[in-house]
Amino acid sequence: MTSSTLILVTLVLFIFGGDAIKSFSFTMLIGILVGTYSSIFVASPFAVDMIKWFDKKKA
């Protein structure tokens, strides 16, 4: 939810903002997309593996 609202606001800045803010908002859009991808597809499997490792170590 946070990423989608942040993307929406940054996209509005990119479309309706002036020349000075366009490059910044484009960079922010790329950063939000890469960060969201990283959180979902990289950090989640790592967290699941760590939970399994702790459960195996505890048993």
C-alpha positions in Angstrom: 0.0 0.0 0.0 2.8 2.4 0.9 4.7 1.8 -2.4 1.6 2.2 -4.5 0.6 5.6 -2.9 4.2 6.8 -3.1 4.4 5.7 -6.8 1.2 7.6 -7.5 2.4 10.8 -5.9 5.8 10.6 -7.6 4.2 9.9 -10.9 2.1 13.0 -10.6 5.2 15.0 -9.8 6.9 13.5 -12.9 4.0 14.3 -15.2 3.0 17.7 -13.9 6.3 18.9 -12.3 8.6 21.4 -13.9 11.9 20.6 -15.6 13.9 20.9 -12.3 11.9 18.2 -10.6 11.4 15.7 -13.5 14.8 14.0 -13.2 14.5 13.7 -9.4 11.0 12.2 -9.6 12.1 9.8 -12.3 15.0 8.6 -10.1 12.6 8.2 -7.2 10.2 6.1 -9.4 13.0 3.8 -10.3 14.1 3.6 -6.7 10.7 2.8 -5.4 10.2 0.0 -8.0 13.6 -1.5 -7.3 13.1 -1.3 -3.5 9.7 -2.9 -3.7 11.0 -5.7 -5.9 13.8 -6.3 -3.5 11.5 -6.4 -0.5 9.1 -8.8 -2.1 11.3 -11.2 -4.1 14.6 -11.1 -2.2 14.0 -10.4 1.4 10.9 -12.6 1.9 12.5 -15.9 0.8 15.5 -15.0 3.0 13.2 -14.4 6.0 11.5 -17.8 5.4 14.9 -19.5 5.2 16.0 -17.9 8.4 12.8 -19.0 10.2 13.3 -22.5 9.0 16.9 -22.5 10.1 16.0 -21.2 13.6 13.2 -23.8 14.0 15.6 -26.6 12.9 18.3 -25.3 15.4 15.7 -25.1 18.2 14.5 -28.7 17.7 
